[in-house]
Amino acid sequence: MPESSLTPELASNRAECMRIVMILTAAPEHPMAWHAVHLAESLSQMGHQVLPFFYMDAVRVANSLQWQPSDQPCLLRQWQQLPLDKPVCVSAALARGVTDADNQQQHQLPTHNLANGFRLTGLGELAELTLTADRLIRL
């Protein structure tokens, strides 16, 4: 809809910046995982504050040890290119073999593999995010 055809109320709503929490649960190989990163990028470009939270199988996106053929797009790199905070549920991550240096030491694991740009956190942070969100999207 062109700007000129919008009522003043609709035009001001379009320009309003929203705080959008995205609860990501889709595994990296699922098409929804790609929809999520493209949606986050689009919403950010529109000026919205996008707050992703990686949960369930989506935590595997943050595994720096996943190999990707060079002729295929890499979901991890797509997320890393976005200037967003990328919290990852620590319990879901540890259950799926993704850990940071602190948890590696605490749980006596042989190595850590949380990708750069991601950080482990608890579900309490997700609860806080949802309390202050204008919109909540689960993908």
Secondary structure, DSSP 8 states (H G I E B T S, - for coil): --GGGS-HHHHHHHH---EEEEEE-S-TTSHHHHHHHHHHHHHHHTT-EEEEEE-GGGGGGGBTT----TTS--HHHHHHHS-S--EEEHHHHHHTT---HHHHHHTT-S---B-TT-EEE-HHHHHHHHHT-SEEEE-
